[in-house]
Each structure stands twice: as C-alpha cells, then as structure tokens.
C-alpha cells in the first residue's frame, strides 16, 4: 500500500499502486479497446485485409503484455526488465499509430487521376478517420513517459530505473496534461468529421464538438501554466468528469442509433458495423480518466505556500524561545 494520495482541490484517498502504474494499466485496457474498435471499423469493407489486421491484433496483444508487465511491476517493483518491456510495446504502439494515420491520409487525398482537384471537406469526411490511428501513438507516448520515475516532482527530472537520470523541459505532470489535451483535440476532430457525414442535421451531434473543444482548451491551459492552485485542479477535475459523462452518453446514443427500431427492435450486427461507431465516443471518457489520474499527487502553489508558512512559523517560534 502506498498510503494516502491527494487529488488537489478534491480530497485524499488510499491507492494501492502509484499514479504512473495506474496510468499504464489504463493504457493496457485502452489498447485492447482500440483493437476491438479498429476491427469493427475495418469490417465496413466486408473483410479485414492483411494490413488492416495489424492494429486489430496488435491492440489486444499489446494490452495483455502491458497487463502482465504491470503485474510484475506491482509484485517486484519497477525493474529494468519490466521497464524495457513497457517501452518496447509503447514504441511499437507509436509506430502502428503513425503508419496507420499515414495510410488513412493517403486514402483522404484525391487520386492523381482527378487532376488538380484539391483536398476538400468531403474527402476528409468520407475517407477513413485520419486522426483515428493516432490514438495508438498517443497512448504509446503516454506509456513511455509513465514508465519513467518522477525523481524530483515539478523539476522535470526523470529516471529510467537502473539506467540513467535526465532532465526534461517540462515536469512529468504537465507532460501528461499536454498528451491529454492532444487526445481531446483528436477526439473532437474525429467527432466533427464523423458527424459531418450527417451534415449536422441534428443539433445534438454538436455536443461532442463544442464540449470536446472546451475540454481541450481547459486542459491546454492547465498544461501551459507553470503553477496551479487547488482551485485550478478543482475546475479541471469536474471538466474531466464531464468528458467521461459525455463519452458514456455518446456510447448510449450511438448504440441507440444502431438499433433498427430503438431498444425494442432487436440487434442487427450489420448496423453496428456500418452505422454510428459504437466505441468512438469512449475516447472522450478515456481522456477524462487519464486527466483525473494525472491529478494524483500533483503539486500546487497552495502546498508550496503552506510549506513556506510552516517554516516561517517554526523560525519565529525558535527565535522567541531563544
């Protein structure tokens, strides 16, 4: 047991594992979920082609390997072997995401036979989701950062256990915040492009676009500022809760849209494959969960000022005694 952990502006609680290991466990489950989502998305063409099968198989395999590594890290500590395993899987996830995004962009660019026709909105809307595969890259980068030990919090000093210690331009918490912000921007862009196929006829399809952009901007501001107060984290916490609720609501709406005649009409698997992507809204929920976990143990200006006041009071007391 690690004892009490703090969510700034929210309260304290007991957590059996460290913040970074908790992030890595969420990365593992996210990899498995992305594999399933990719499988459903690639079934639209009727069958999964060999190249399309790479992320389908990679996601679950990567997730299971990460879960095994997490089990060993919790039992044996942050050993060099488990660290290298996590970094290897995370690096492969980044490669899968970047290559997949390149393939999707190639499908979004007009073919050479169309002459000088430029890339327009319709090409992006009806092409494979150009930002979708980058989810693999995003969680891979997050895992690489999370596997490093935050040797001196808020200084940017990170340690690769048993190998080296180095200094980075940003503290680890702000690095996580930047990744969460980019993840929310990607989720918002995907929602905008996916819902563009409906020509935004229903006003409700603007909800993830508007509130997703709001959550992205809030997270960006948290990542930009060097110092945070408990009030900052209090607001950030509830914004992330909002992202989680929006993802769950989106999941329910997409499932309902894929049912032939509402909940009483039974299930048509073809509609789930070719209709509203069932698991896509959960990217907002996943990013919200990452954001909340990032808060655990984060330093605040309030704590620093409290520490300085304690030192000053102790110094004054000693002078009075003398």
C-alpha positions as CSV (number, residue, x, y, z in Angstrom):
1,X,0.0,0.0,0.0
2,X,1.2,3.5,-0.9
3,X,-1.0,5.1,1.8
4,X,-2.9,8.3,1.2
5,X,-2.8,10.0,-2.1
6,X,-4.1,13.5,-2.9
7,X,-6.3,14.8,-5.6
8,X,-5.7,18.6,-5.4
9,X,-8.8,20.5,-4.7
10,X,-10.8,17.3,-4.2
11,X,-9.5,15.3,-1.3
12,X,-7.4,12.4,-0.2
13,X,-7.8,8.6,-0.6
14,X,-5.9,5.4,-0.5
15,X,-4.4,4.0,-3.6
16,X,-2.6,0.6,-3.7
17,X,-0.4,1.5,-6.7
18,X,1.4,4.5,-7.9
19,X,-0.1,7.1,-10.3
20,X,2.1,6.1,-13.2
21,X,1.3,2.4,-12.8
22,X,-2.4,3.3,-12.7
23,X,-1.9,5.2,-16.0
24,X,-0.1,2.2,-17.5
25,X,-2.9,-0.1,-16.5
26,X,-5.4,2.2,-18.2
27,X,-3.2,2.3,-21.3
28,X,-3.3,-1.5,-21.4
29,X,-7.1,-1.6,-21.3
30,X,-7.2,1.2,-23.9
31,X,-5.0,-0.8,-26.3
32,X,-7.4,-3.7,-26.1
33,X,-10.4,-1.5,-26.6
34,X,-8.8,0.2,-29.6
35,X,-8.1,-3.2,-31.2
36,X,-11.8,-4.1,-30.9
37,X,-12.9,-0.7,-32.3
38,X,-10.4,-1.0,-35.2
39,X,-11.8,-4.5,-36.0
40,X,-15.4,-3.1,-36.2
41,X,-14.3,-0.1,-38.3
42,X,-12.4,-2.3,-40.8
43,X,-15.3,-4.6,-41.2
44,X,-17.0,-1.9,-43.2
45,X,-15.2,-3.1,-46.4
46,X,-16.6,-6.6,-45.9
47,X,-13.5,-8.2,-44.6
48,X,-10.3,-7.3,-42.8
49,X,-7.3,-7.0,-45.2
50,X,-3.9,-8.2,-44.0
51,X,-2.5,-4.7,-43.4
52,X,-5.7,-3.7,-41.7
53,X,-5.4,-6.6,-39.4
54,X,-2.1,-5.3,-37.8
55,X,-3.8,-2.9,-35.3
56,X,-6.7,-5.4,-34.8
57,X,-4.2,-8.0,-33.4
58,X,-1.7,-5.6,-32.0
59,X,-4.2,-3.8,-29.7
60,X,-5.2,-6.9,-27.6
61,X,-1.7,-8.4,-27.6
62,X,-0.1,-5.1,-26.5
63,X,-2.7,-4.7,-23.8
64,X,-2.2,-8.2,-22.4
65,X,1.6,-7.8,-22.4
66,X,1.3,-4.4,-20.6
67,X,-1.1,-6.0,-18.0
68,X,1.5,-8.8,-17.4
69,X,4.2,-6.2,-17.1
70,X,2.1,-4.2,-14.6
71,X,1.5,-7.3,-12.5
72,X,5.3,-7.9,-12.3
73,X,6.0,-4.2,-11.5
74,X,3.5,-4.3,-8.7
75,X,4.9,-7.5,-7.3
76,X,8.6,-7.0,-7.8
77,X,8.9,-3.2,-8.2
78,X,10.0,-1.1,-11.2
79,X,12.6,-3.4,-12.5
80,X,14.7,-2.7,-15.6
81,X,13.2,-5.7,-17.4
82,X,9.5,-4.6,-17.0
83,X,10.5,-1.1,-17.9
84,X,12.1,-2.2,-21.2
85,X,9.0,-4.4,-21.9
86,X,6.7,-1.5,-21.5
87,X,8.9,0.8,-23.5
88,X,9.1,-1.7,-26.3
89,X,5.3,-2.2,-26.5
90,X,4.8,1.5,-26.3
91,X,7.3,2.3,-29.0
92,X,5.5,-0.3,-31.3
93,X,2.2,1.4,-30.5
94,X,3.6,4.7,-31.6
95,X,4.8,3.1,-34.9
96,X,1.4,1.5,-35.5
97,X,-0.4,4.8,-34.9
98,X,1.8,6.9,-37.2
99,X,1.8,4.3,-40.0
100,X,-1.9,3.8,-39.7
101,X,-2.5,7.6,-39.9
102,X,-0.3,7.8,-43.0
103,X,-2.4,5.1,-44.7
104,X,-5.6,6.9,-43.8
105,X,-4.3,10.2,-45.1
106,X,-3.3,8.5,-48.3
107,X,-7.0,7.5,-48.7
108,X,-8.2,11.0,-48.0
109,X,-6.0,12.6,-50.7
110,X,-7.7,12.8,-54.1
111,X,-6.3,10.3,-56.6
112,X,-3.8,11.6,-59.2
113,X,-6.4,10.9,-62.0
114,X,-8.6,13.8,-60.7
115,X,-6.0,16.3,-61.8
116,X,-5.6,19.5,-59.8
117,X,-8.7,18.9,-57.6
118,X,-7.7,19.9,-54.1
119,X,-8.3,18.2,-50.8
120,X,-11.7,19.3,-49.6
121,X,-14.0,18.7,-46.6
122,X,-15.9,15.9,-48.3
123,X,-12.7,13.9,-48.9
124,X,-11.9,14.1,-45.2
125,X,-15.4,13.3,-44.0
126,X,-15.9,10.2,-46.1
127,X,-12.3,8.9,-46.0
128,X,-11.1,6.6,-43.2
129,X,-10.7,8.7,-40.0
130,X,-7.4,10.4,-40.5
131,X,-6.9,11.1,-36.7
132,X,-8.2,7.7,-35.6
133,X,-4.9,5.7,-35.7
134,X,-3.1,8.4,-33.8
135,X,-4.8,7.1,-30.7
136,X,-2.3,4.2,-30.7
137,X,0.6,6.8,-31.0
138,X,-0.8,8.9,-28.2
139,X,-1.2,6.2,-25.6
140,X,2.2,4.8,-26.6
141,X,3.9,8.1,-25.9
142,X,2.0,8.4,-22.6
143,X,3.2,4.9,-21.6
144,X,6.8,5.8,-22.4
145,X,6.5,8.9,-20.1
146,X,4.6,7.0,-17.4
147,X,7.2,4.2,-17.2
148,X,9.8,6.8,-16.1
149,X,10.2,7.7,-12.4
150,X,9.5,11.3,-11.5
151,X,12.6,11.6,-9.3
152,X,12.1,15.2,-8.3
153,X,8.5,16.3,-8.9
154,X,7.9,19.6,-10.7
155,X,11.5,19.8,-11.8
156,X,11.4,17.7,-14.9
157,X,14.0,15.3,-13.6
158,X,13.0,11.7,-14.7
159,X,14.8,8.4,-14.2
160,X,14.9,5.3,-16.3
161,X,15.3,2.8,-13.5
162,X,18.8,1.2,-13.4
163,X,20.0,3.1,-16.5
164,X,20.1,6.9,-16.3
165,X,18.6,10.1,-14.9
166,X,17.9,13.1,-17.1
167,X,16.2,16.4,-17.1
168,X,13.3,17.4,-19.4
169,X,11.9,20.8,-20.2
170,X,8.6,20.1,-18.6
171,X,7.6,18.4,-15.3
172,X,6.0,15.0,-15.8
173,X,2.6,16.1,-14.7
174,X,2.5,18.8,-17.4
175,X,3.7,16.3,-20.0
176,X,0.7,14.2,-19.2
177,X,-1.6,17.2,-19.4
178,X,-0.3,18.0,-22.9
179,X,-1.0,14.4,-24.0
180,X,-4.5,14.5,-22.6
181,X,-5.1,17.9,-24.4
182,X,-3.9,16.5,-27.7
183,X,-6.1,13.4,-27.1
184,X,-9.1,15.5,-26.6
185,X,-8.4,17.6,-29.7
186,X,-8.1,14.4,-31.7
187,X,-11.4,13.1,-30.2
188,X,-13.1,16.4,-31.0
189,X,-11.8,16.4,-34.6
190,X,-12.9,12.8,-35.1
191,X,-16.4,13.6,-33.8
192,X,-16.6,16.6,-36.1
193,X,-15.6,14.6,-39.2
194,X,-17.8,11.6,-38.3
195,X,-20.8,13.8,-37.6
196,X,-20.1,15.7,-40.8
197,X,-21.5,12.7,-42.7
198,X,-24.9,13.6,-41.3
199,X,-24.4,17.2,-42.4
200,X,-25.1,18.1,-38.8
201,X,-28.8,17.9,-39.3
202,X,-29.3,17.0,-35.6
203,X,-28.2,19.7,-33.2
204,X,-27.2,17.0,-30.6
205,X,-24.2,16.0,-32.8
206,X,-22.6,19.4,-32.0
207,X,-22.4,18.4,-28.3
208,X,-19.1,16.5,-28.5
209,X,-17.7,19.1,-30.8
210,X,-18.4,22.1,-28.6
211,X,-17.8,20.5,-25.2
212,X,-14.9,18.5,-26.6
213,X,-13.2,21.7,-27.7
214,X,-14.0,23.3,-24.3
215,X,-12.3,20.4,-22.5
216,X,-9.4,20.5,-24.9
217,X,-8.8,24.2,-24.2
218,X,-9.1,23.8,-20.4
219,X,-6.6,21.0,-20.5
220,X,-4.3,23.1,-22.7
221,X,-4.4,26.0,-20.2
222,X,-3.5,23.6,-17.4
223,X,-0.6,22.3,-19.5
224,X,0.7,25.8,-20.4
225,X,0.7,27.3,-16.9
226,X,3.7,26.5,-14.7
227,X,1.9,26.7,-11.4
228,X,-1.5,25.5,-10.4
229,X,-3.8,26.1,-7.4
230,X,-6.2,23.7,-5.8
231,X,-9.0,25.7,-7.4
232,X,-7.5,25.1,-10.8
233,X,-7.5,21.4,-10.2
234,X,-11.0,21.5,-8.8
235,X,-12.3,23.0,-12.1
236,X,-10.1,20.6,-14.1
237,X,-11.5,17.6,-12.2
238,X,-15.1,18.4,-13.0
239,X,-14.3,19.2,-16.6
240,X,-12.7,15.7,-16.9
241,X,-15.8,14.2,-15.2
242,X,-17.8,16.0,-17.9
243,X,-15.7,14.4,-20.6
244,X,-16.3,10.9,-19.0
245,X,-20.0,11.5,-18.9
246,X,-20.1,12.8,-22.4
247,X,-18.3,9.7,-23.6
248,X,-20.7,7.4,-21.8
249,X,-23.7,9.4,-23.2
250,X,-22.3,9.2,-26.7
251,X,-21.9,5.5,-26.4
252,X,-25.5,5.2,-25.4
253,X,-26.7,7.4,-28.3
254,X,-24.6,5.5,-30.8
255,X,-25.9,2.2,-29.6
256,X,-29.5,3.5,-29.8
257,X,-28.8,4.8,-33.3
258,X,-27.6,1.4,-34.4
259,X,-30.6,-0.4,-33.2
260,X,-33.1,-0.9,-36.1
261,X,-36.2,0.4,-34.2
262,X,-34.9,1.5,-30.9
263,X,-34.2,-0.8,-27.9
264,X,-37.3,-2.9,-28.7
265,X,-36.3,-3.7,-32.3
266,X,-33.6,-6.2,-31.6
267,X,-29.9,-6.2,-32.7
268,X,-28.7,-6.0,-36.3
269,X,-24.9,-6.6,-36.3
270,X,-24.6,-5.1,-39.8
271,X,-25.9,-1.8,-38.4
272,X,-23.3,-1.8,-35.7
273,X,-20.6,-2.3,-38.3
274,X,-21.8,0.3,-40.8
275,X,-23.7,2.7,-38.6
276,X,-22.6,5.0,-35.8
277,X,-19.2,3.8,-34.4
278,X,-20.2,2.4,-31.1
279,X,-16.9,2.8,-29.2
280,X,-15.7,6.1,-30.7
281,X,-17.3,8.4,-28.1
282,X,-15.5,6.5,-25.3
283,X,-12.3,8.2,-26.4
284,X,-13.6,11.3,-24.5
285,X,-14.2,9.1,-21.4
286,X,-10.7,7.6,-21.7
287,X,-9.1,11.0,-21.9
288,X,-11.1,12.2,-19.0
289,X,-10.0,9.2,-16.9
290,X,-6.3,9.9,-17.9
291,X,-6.8,13.5,-16.9
292,X,-8.1,12.6,-13.4
293,X,-5.3,10.1,-12.8
294,X,-2.8,12.7,-13.8
295,X,-4.0,14.9,-10.9
296,X,-2.9,12.3,-8.3
297,X,-0.2,13.8,-6.1
298,X,0.2,16.9,-8.3
299,X,2.0,19.8,-6.6
300,X,0.1,23.0,-6.1
301,X,1.1,26.6,-5.2
302,X,-1.2,26.3,-2.1
303,X,1.1,23.4,-0.8
304,X,4.2,25.4,-1.5
305,X,2.9,28.5,0.3
306,X,1.7,26.3,3.2
307,X,5.2,24.8,3.5
308,X,6.8,28.2,3.5
309,X,4.5,29.4,6.2
310,X,5.3,26.4,8.3
311,X,9.0,27.1,8.0
312,X,8.5,30.8,8.9
313,X,6.4,29.9,11.9
314,X,9.0,27.4,13.1
315,X,11.7,30.0,12.7
316,X,9.7,32.6,14.6
317,X,9.0,30.2,17.4
318,X,12.7,29.3,17.8
319,X,13.6,33.0,17.9
320,X,11.0,33.7,20.6
321,X,12.2,30.8,22.7
322,X,15.8,31.9,22.4
